Amino acid sequence: MKIIKRLFAIAVSLGLLVWLMSDNRWQGLGEVARRVDGLTLGLATGGFLLSYLLRTLRVFDEFRAQATGRFGACLRIVLIHNAMVNVVPFRGGEAAFPLLLRQSFGIALPRAVASLFWFRLQDAFVVLALAALVWPGLHPGLKGLAVTGVLALAWWLPRWARTPHDWAEGKAMTAKLGKVRDAFAESTRHARFGWAWTLANWTVKLAAQAGLLAALLPAGLAIGAAGALGAELAAILPIQGVAGFGTYEAGAAAALLPSGIPLAAGLQAALALHLFVIACSVTAGAIAWLFPAPAAHQASAAAASDLQSASSDADGAQTRISAE
């Protein structure tokens, strides 16, 4: 089954490449990119940078006990992880997040994987709710129903995970699922402002993409927002093109069709936007890679040294008090 998914993902990406190379569509992509002025490009870049910072705050908030004030280390994890997700085929870059957390803070892999799963669920909930709110042509009653359903599921899922259970006493597979459920429950419990960071991140990220896509088309900001949402909703699909190519563009172009944007024009503009997203993520990830964070054992050693020093100071103070 996994091989079939990968073959399908490669076919989707190759299909987009063949479409680009046919006729003069690649030349047309350059013409589309020239529609963007410097101010729009600068605002989009600033929006992505702010989005990276908001994502870092979400990680820093959840792992504040382990990070011990090292915001820069969290930023490095987020930037490298984001670059890997955008480049490595078949979402394989997701593995970077738990590995980097273990390397930097010594966090166990099950805990880190559960945290990543919860982050992705939060992303999906927020994107689905925003899509329901702004989707063109959707009846207000259906919008309200969709948003209510998403909010109810987002409220119920963490509480279900925290409910006492006896899964650990079952068979081997059930016991493993019980450990995953417990790790997931722990992730949902630790972030104090996780939902706030997630909502802020997606508001900024989608606004940046909407403004840039609107300039690429060209079209109004509302149409650009619909295309950006379509692209991000396509990213939730279990089957992705290589580095997201194909599925991202198809999602955006499909969302633009109800607004009267032809499929070819939507695909070209979405591809230009996608290339910009990848350029930002790879550049930021490469810069972050140049500033390696201390390994977890080094951080632990430093903390132990500080603790020993503090203990020695306390003993010395106690000795002086006794002498007096």
Long-range contacts (C-beta under 8 A, 24 or more apart in sequence): 5-90, 5-238, 5-239, 6-89, 6-90, 8-239, 9-89, 9-90, 9-239, 9-240, 9-241, 9-242, 9-246, 9-247, 10-241, 10-242, 12-239, 12-241, 12-245, 12-246, 12-247, 12-250, 13-241, 13-242, 13-243, 13-245, 13-246, 15-246, 16-241, 16-245, 16-246, 16-249, 16-267, 16-271, 17-245, 19-267, 20-271, 25-264, 25-268, 28-268, 29-268, 29-271, 29-272, 32-216, 32-268, 32-269, 32-272, 33-216, 33-272, 35-215, 35-216, 35-218, 36-212, 36-215, 36-216, 37-215, 40-211, 40-212, 40-215, 41-212, 43-208, 43-211, 44-208, 44-209, 44-211, 44-212, 44-276, 45-280, 46-208, 47-204, 47-205, 47-207, 47-208, 47-211, 48-205, 48-208, 48-277, 48-280, 48-284, 49-284, 50-204, 51-201, 51-204, 51-205, 51-208, 52-78, 52-79, 52-82, 52-284, 54-197, 54-200, 54-201, 54-204, 55-82, 55-197, 55-201, 57-193, 57-197, 58-119, 58-191, 58-193, 58-194, 58-197, 58-198, 58-201, 61-191, 61-192, 61-193, 61-194, 61-197, 62-115, 62-187, 62-190, 62-191, 62-194, 63-101, 63-105, 63-107, 63-115, 63-190, 65-190, 66-105, 66-106, 66-107, 67-105, 68-299, 68-303, 70-104, 70-293, 70-299, 72-291, 72-293, 73-104, 73-105, 73-293, 73-294, 75-288, 76-100, 76-104, 76-288, 76-289, 76-291, 76-292, 76-293, 77-101, 77-104, 77-293, 79-281, 79-284, 79-285, 79-287, 79-288, 80-285, 80-288, 80-289, 82-281, 82-284, 82-285, 83-281, 83-282, 83-284, 83-285, 83-286, 83-288, 84-285, 85-281, 86-243, 86-244, 86-277, 86-278, 86-281, 86-282, 87-243, 87-278, 87-281, 87-282, 88-243, 89-242, 89-243, 90-240, 90-242, 91-240, 102-296, 103-293, 103-295, 103-296, 104-293, 104-294, 104-295, 104-296, 104-299, 105-296, 105-299, 106-296, 106-297, 106-299, 106-300, 107-296, 110-179, 110-180, 110-183, 111-183, 111-186, 111-187, 113-183, 114-180, 114-183, 114-184, 114-186, 114-187, 115-187, 117-184, 117-187, 118-184, 118-187, 118-188, 118-194, 119-198, 121-154, 121-157, 122-154, 122-194, 122-195, 122-198, 123-198, 123-202, 124-236, 125-150, 125-151, 125-153, 125-154, 126-198, 126-199, 126-202, 127-202, 127-229, 127-232, 127-233, 127-236, 128-233, 130-202, 130-203, 130-206, 130-229, 131-229, 131-233, 134-222, 134-225, 134-226, 134-229, 135-226, 135-229, 136-222, 136-226, 136-258, 136-259, 137-258, 157-188, 158-185, 158-188, 158-189, 161-185, 161-188, 162-188, 162-189, 206-232, 209-273, 209-277, 212-273, 212-276, 213-252, 213-269, 213-270, 213-273, 216-269, 216-272, 216-273, 217-256, 217-261, 217-265, 217-266, 217-269, 219-259, 219-261, 223-256, 223-259, 223-261, 226-255, 226-256, 226-258, 226-259, 227-252, 227-253, 227-255, 227-256, 227-261, 227-266, 227-269, 227-270, 228-252, 228-273, 229-255, 230-254, 230-255, 230-256, 231-255, 231-270, 231-273, 231-274, 243-278, 244-274, 245-271, 245-274, 248-274, 249-274
